[in-house]
Amino acid sequence: MSRRFAIYIGLVGAAALISIAWPAAVLIGLFVGVIPGLILWVAPSLFLYSLLWWGTRAILLRIPAMARLSARGIGRFIVSIISAAIIAVPAFRIPHLINMRAEDAAQQLQTADRELEKPVALPDTVVLVIDGNYNWSKRKPFCETLCLRLLFNSAVARVIAVDPVHGNTTSAFWIERRDACPESANMRFDVTWKTDGSFVRGDTLQDRLRARVSSGECLIEGDGRLEAAAMTIAYRKVEKGMTALGHPWSLQPDLTSVNRLEVSDASGATIYRRTEVAVPHLTAPLQVTVAAGLLTTVTYAGWARTSTTLGEIGPHGRDVLPNVLGEAVRKPEPASRRAPAL
């Protein structure tokens, strides 16, 4: 190793060590003057490939033909290029093979998915099974966004919400016209739908439904029998793999998350199913990256990755439910546009 290259590899190695041991240094470097931050950011990958290039070149020079070639003027440059090419092949090939394997695994999970040509016809009573839909204070499921849309659009007469995590706890919901509604309806508005259009204060889904409850359309909660329902709409987390933060140096990361939206009839036959898979991809060429943020203490040092979502359905299926259920899940009309009760 030449003295010049030894100094270079020592400085880059020190910068790489700082970046990996303390990723926040990259952010500080960017604020100090951009260039220091960029140097710290590329240092880990630069150190890795520089060291591999030097090692490969040293091995090649042990081959007599290469040693003779390097002894000539342009021959040294040619040996350096050959060394770089040898390093480049696995740098691109390894991510390609691993990413193909991850995509194949994702597609296997989607083989039984089934799409629809038109929205499904809803029965009077449906079951909603949505992971995470649980009111801890009441120890029962909420009537969440989908439940509220179905009921206040009069698409169904009754919704039975099921929480599969806590012993399949159930709650039935329906609407009754009363002079005074129960004070605290078990509603939840935590998922906002892109199709709702106006998000002006006073005209959100929450505003409209609370106004309709105030006008006498009461959301009533009671017991429900699952066997009374002719359809089940389910949003479940099929698989939750470890994120890159959990194993930053693994070359074969898990599928980050797998969610499934499914509609089935009373016999359990599938009417509609879509599986959403977040697929992590290693960058090509293979790189080491570091990351830190201003408003978080979470830092990252490991192989650089991107993520692609296949079969996207959105939170609780909101991105595809308008096509699956049609007008039944539109944003309910405000109280002022409702026809008076007979």
N, C-alpha and C positions, 0 to 999 in steps of 0.2 A: 504494500500500500504506500503510495507516494505521500510525502509530507503534506502537500496541498490537499489531497483528498482526505487525509486523516484529520486535518483541521476542519474541513467541511463536514465530515460525518460526525465529528464531535460536537460541533455547534448545532447541527440539525438534530442530533440525538438529544441534546440538552433541551432544545425547544420542544421536541416531541414528548419528552418526559414531563415537562412542565404542563403541556396541554392535556395529557392523559391523566396526570395526577390531580390537576386543578383546572377543569374545563372552563371555569369562570374567567381564567386568564385571557382566553380568546376574546370574550366580550369586553373585558377591560382594555385589551389591546386595540380593539376596533374603536372604542371611544377615545383612546389616547391619540390615535393617528391613523387609523384604518390599516396601514401597512403592517404594523406590528401584529395586529389581530389576524390578518391574512397569513402572515408567516407562521404564526402559531397554529393556525387552522390546518394548513397544508403540511406542517412539519411531520406529523406521524406517518402519513402516506409517503412523503418524500424520503424519510429515513428508511422505511421498510423497503421501498423499491431501489433506493440507492445501495443499500446493503446487499440485497439480492443480486443486483446487477454486478456489483464488485465481486461477489462470491462466484457468480456464473462465469464472469470474465477470467477470474483466477483459475478456474477449472479448465476453461477452454485453452488457456495459455500453456497448460501442461501437455496438451496435444502437440506433438512436434510440428505438424503442418500449420497449426494456428500460431505457434511460437515463431515459425519462420515468416509467416505472413505479417505478424505484428512487428517484426524487425524492420520491415520496409516502411516507407513514408505513410502512404495512404492505408496500408494494411492495418495499422493500429486502430484507425477509425472504423474500418470494416469489421474488425473483431468486436469493437464496442457496439456496433449496430447489431451484429449477430447476437450478442449477449442480451441486448435490450429486447430483441425479437423473441428470444427464448423465454424471457420473463413475461412478455406481453401475452403469450398464448394462454397460460393458465390464469392470468389476471382477468382475461375476458371469458375464457371457457368455463371456469369454475362457477362464476355467477350465472352464466347461461344455463348450465345443467341443473343447478339447484333451483333456479327460478322456474324452469320447465317442470321440475318435480312438484313444486308447490302449486303451480297452476293445474297440473293433472289431478292432484289431491282435491283441489277446489271443485273441479269439474265432476269428479266422482260424487261429491256431495250433492251436486245439482242434477244428477241423471234422472231422478224421479220427479223433477219439477214439472208442473203442469200449468199452462197459461189458459186464458179464456178469450173467446171471441166477443162476448158481450157480458155486461154485468149480471151477477147472479140474482135470482129471484129469492127474496127473503121471506121466511115463514113468520108467524106471529111471535114466536119465542126463539131467541138465539142465546147461545152460551158464548161468553168471551173469556178466553184464557190468555192473560197477558202477564208475562214475567215481570215481577217488580211492582205490580199494582196492588198495594197493600196499605191500608190505613192502620198504623200502629196504635193509635189512640183507641180506635173501635175494634181492633183485631179482626177486621173484615176488609174485603176488597172495596175500592172506590168504584163509583160510576165515572170512569175517566172519559177522555175526549171522544173516543169512538162510541161508547155507550150513550153519551149525551146526544150525539148527532143522530144516532138511530132512533132514539126516543122522541126528541124534540122535532124531528122531521116526520114523525108518525110513520116511519118505515117499518117498525115492529111495535108490538104491544108490550112486550116484556123482555128485559135483558137479565140474564143470570151471569154475574161476574164470578169467576173462580180464581183463587190464588193457589197454584199448584205447589208452591214452596212450603206453605204452612198448612199442611194436612188437607189440601183441596177445600179450604174454607169457601163458602158460597154466600152471596147476597143477591137477592132479586130486586130489580128496579122497574118501576113503571110510573106513568104520569096520571095524576088525578086532578080534576078541577075542584078546587076548594076555595072557601072565602079566606082562609088563613093557612099558610103552609108551615110545615115544621121549620123551626128556626135554623137548624144547621143541617142542610142536605149533604149527604156524603159524596160530594163531587170533587173532581180533580181536573185541572187544566194545564198540566205540566208539559204537554207536547203541542206545539203550534204547527199548524198545517200551512204549507206554502200556497195551497189553492184557495185559502180564505180571502186573499186579495187585501182588502183594507184592514190595516192594523191601527187605524186612528183611534185615539182614546175615546171611549164611549161607544165604539162600534166593534169591539173585539168579540170573539166568541163568548168569552166570559161575561162581558157586559150584556150582550143580547140575552143569554140564558138566565142571568140573574134578574134581568128586567121581566122576563116571561114568568119566572117563578114568583116575582113580586106581584104580577098581575093575576095570579091564581092558578097557574099551571104548576102544580106541585110535584116534585120528584119524591116518590115514596119508596121506601126500602123495606123489604121483608124477606121471609124465607122463600126459597125456590127449589124446585125439584129438577134435577138435571134431565131426568127422563121425559120431562114435559117439552124439552127443546127439540126442534127438528134440524138444527144446524149449529155447528161450532166454528167459531173464528178464533184462531190461536196465533199468538206471537210468542215464540219461545227462543231462548238462547240454547242452541244445539251444542255448541262447543265454545269454550273460552280458553284460548291458548295464552301462553305467556307473551307479553309484549317484548320489544327489543330492550326495554329497560331491565327486564328480568334476566335476560341472558345476552348481553351485548356482543359477546365474542363467539357465539354459536354461529357456524356457517349454515346450519339447517334450522332456521327458526320455525316455531309452530305457526299454523294459521292463526292470525291475531284474534279473530272472532267469527263465529258462524251463527247467524240468526235466521229464523224461518217463519214465514207467514203462511198459514194454511187454513183453508176452508173445507169443512167436511160435512156430510149429511148425517142424518140420525143413525144410519148403519155404520158410520165410520169411514165410508168411501170418500176419497179425496176428490173435491170439486176443483180446487185451485191450490197450488203450492209454489212458492218461490223461496229459494235459499240465497241469502246474502252472505258472501264470504269476503273477508278482508285478507288479501294475499300480500305478504311481505316480499319484497324483491331486493336482493343485493344489487348494489350499483355495479355497473361494468365500465371501466375496470374495477376490480375489488379495491375498496378504499377504507382507510381508517378515518373516522370523523369524531369530532367532539362538539358538544352543544351545551349551552347554559342560557338562562333567561333572566330578565330583570325582576319579574314578579313571581318567581318560583325558585325554590331551592333545589329543584330536580336538575341534575346534570347527567350528561351522557358521554361515554367514551367507548367506542366499539366499532364494528363494521358498519359502514354507511348503508342505509336501506331507504327504499321508498315503499309505498303501499298502494295497491290497486284494489278497488272494491268491485267484485263481480256480482251481478244480480241485485243491484242496490234496491232496497225497499224503504230505507229511512227509519227513523225512530218509531217504534211500534207499528211499522208498516205504512206510515203516512204517505209515502211517495207513490205507492201503487194502489192503495185502497180506493181512491176516487175512480179508478178504472175497474176495480173488482166489484165495487158495490154501487157505483153510479151516483144518482141523485140522492140516494139514501144517506150519504155522508157529506152532502154539501153543508155549507155554513148555514145553520138554521135562520129563518127569518126573524127580524126583531118583533117585539110585541105589537108595535103599531101597525104592522102589516098582516097580522093574524086575523083570520075571519072570526067574528064573535061566536062564542059557544052557544049552541041551541039549547 
